[in-house]
Amino acid sequence: MRRHLPLYAIALAILIVGALALGVPARSVGFGLLALACPLMMLFMHGGHGGHGSHSGHDEQPPSGGPTSAAR
């Protein structure tokens, strides 16, 4: 996803310039950017984690200090 980041930035810049060229007020464009800031941050910050939301238990380590470690 990070390799596409420059393309996303260029597309956003084109969108902003296009909106301003069509007569959209700068205040509205700024408000739109603020409204999109949180979802975009979540997308970029959590997009590359590979599904941390699953609780399948495959990644969990057995607890240390259990009965098997005391018997050794």
C-alpha positions as a Markdown table, in Angstrom:
| # | Residue | x | y | z |
|---|---|---|---|---|
| 1 | Met | 0.0 | 0.0 | 0.0 |
| 2 | Arg | 2.9 | 2.4 | 0.7 |
| 3 | Arg | 4.1 | 2.0 | -2.9 |
| 4 | His | 0.9 | 3.6 | -4.1 |
| 5 | Leu | 1.1 | 6.6 | -1.6 |
| 6 | Pro | 2.7 | 9.0 | -4.2 |
| 7 | Leu | -0.1 | 8.2 | -6.6 |
| 8 | Tyr | -2.8 | 8.8 | -3.9 |
| 9 | Ala | -1.1 | 12.2 | -3.1 |
| 10 | Ile | -1.1 | 13.2 | -6.8 |
| 11 | Ala | -4.7 | 12.2 | -7.2 |
| 12 | Leu | -5.7 | 14.2 | -4.1 |
| 13 | Ala | -3.8 | 17.2 | -5.4 |
| 14 | Ile | -5.6 | 17.0 | -8.8 |
| 15 | Leu | -8.9 | 16.7 | -7.0 |
| 16 | Ile | -8.2 | 19.8 | -4.9 |
| 17 | Val | -7.0 | 21.9 | -7.8 |
| 18 | Gly | -9.9 | 20.7 | -9.9 |
| 19 | Ala | -12.5 | 21.6 | -7.2 |
| 20 | Leu | -10.9 | 25.0 | -6.8 |
| 21 | Ala | -10.9 | 25.5 | -10.6 |
| 22 | Leu | -14.6 | 24.7 | -10.8 |
| 23 | Gly | -15.4 | 27.3 | -8.2 |
| 24 | Val | -15.8 | 25.3 | -5.0 |
| 25 | Pro | -14.9 | 27.6 | -2.1 |
| 26 | Ala | -11.5 | 26.9 | -0.4 |
| 27 | Arg | -13.3 | 26.7 | 2.9 |
| 28 | Ser | -15.5 | 23.9 | 1.6 |
| 29 | Val | -12.4 | 22.0 | 0.2 |
| 30 | Gly | -10.7 | 22.4 | 3.6 |
| 31 | Phe | -13.7 | 21.2 | 5.5 |
| 32 | Gly | -13.9 | 18.2 | 3.1 |
| 33 | Leu | -10.2 | 17.4 | 3.8 |
| 34 | Leu | -10.8 | 17.6 | 7.5 |
| 35 | Ala | -13.8 | 15.3 | 7.3 |
| 36 | Leu | -11.7 | 12.8 | 5.3 |
| 37 | Ala | -8.6 | 13.0 | 7.5 |
| 38 | Cys | -9.7 | 10.5 | 10.1 |
| 39 | Pro | -10.9 | 7.7 | 7.8 |
| 40 | Leu | -7.8 | 8.2 | 5.6 |
| 41 | Met | -5.5 | 8.0 | 8.6 |
| 42 | Met | -7.2 | 4.8 | 9.7 |
| 43 | Leu | -6.9 | 3.3 | 6.2 |
| 44 | Phe | -3.2 | 4.1 | 5.9 |
| 45 | Met | -2.2 | 3.3 | 9.5 |
| 46 | His | -4.1 | 0.1 | 9.8 |
| 47 | Gly | -4.1 | -1.1 | 6.2 |
| 48 | Gly | -0.9 | -3.0 | 6.2 |
| 49 | His | -1.3 | -5.1 | 9.4 |
| 50 | Gly | -2.7 | -8.2 | 7.7 |
| 51 | Gly | -5.9 | -8.7 | 9.7 |
| 52 | His | -5.1 | -8.2 | 13.3 |
| 53 | Gly | -8.8 | -8.3 | 14.1 |
| 54 | Ser | -9.1 | -12.1 | 13.9 |
| 55 | His | -9.0 | -14.0 | 17.2 |
| 56 | Ser | -8.2 | -17.4 | 15.9 |
| 57 | Gly | -5.6 | -18.1 | 18.5 |
| 58 | His | -2.9 | -19.2 | 16.0 |
| 59 | Asp | -0.5 | -16.5 | 17.1 |
| 60 | Glu | -0.8 | -16.9 | 20.8 |
| 61 | Gln | 2.0 | -18.4 | 22.8 |
| 62 | Pro | 1.3 | -20.9 | 25.6 |
| 63 | Pro | 1.6 | -19.2 | 29.0 |
| 64 | Ser | 5.0 | -19.5 | 30.7 |
| 65 | Gly | 5.3 | -21.1 | 34.1 |
| 66 | Gly | 2.5 | -23.6 | 33.5 |
| 67 | Pro | 2.6 | -27.2 | 34.8 |
| 68 | Thr | 4.7 | -28.4 | 31.8 |
| 69 | Ser | 7.5 | -26.0 | 32.5 |
| 70 | Ala | 7.5 | -26.9 | 36.3 |
| 71 | Ala | 7.9 | -30.6 | 35.6 |
| 72 | Arg | 11.1 | -30.2 | 33.6 |
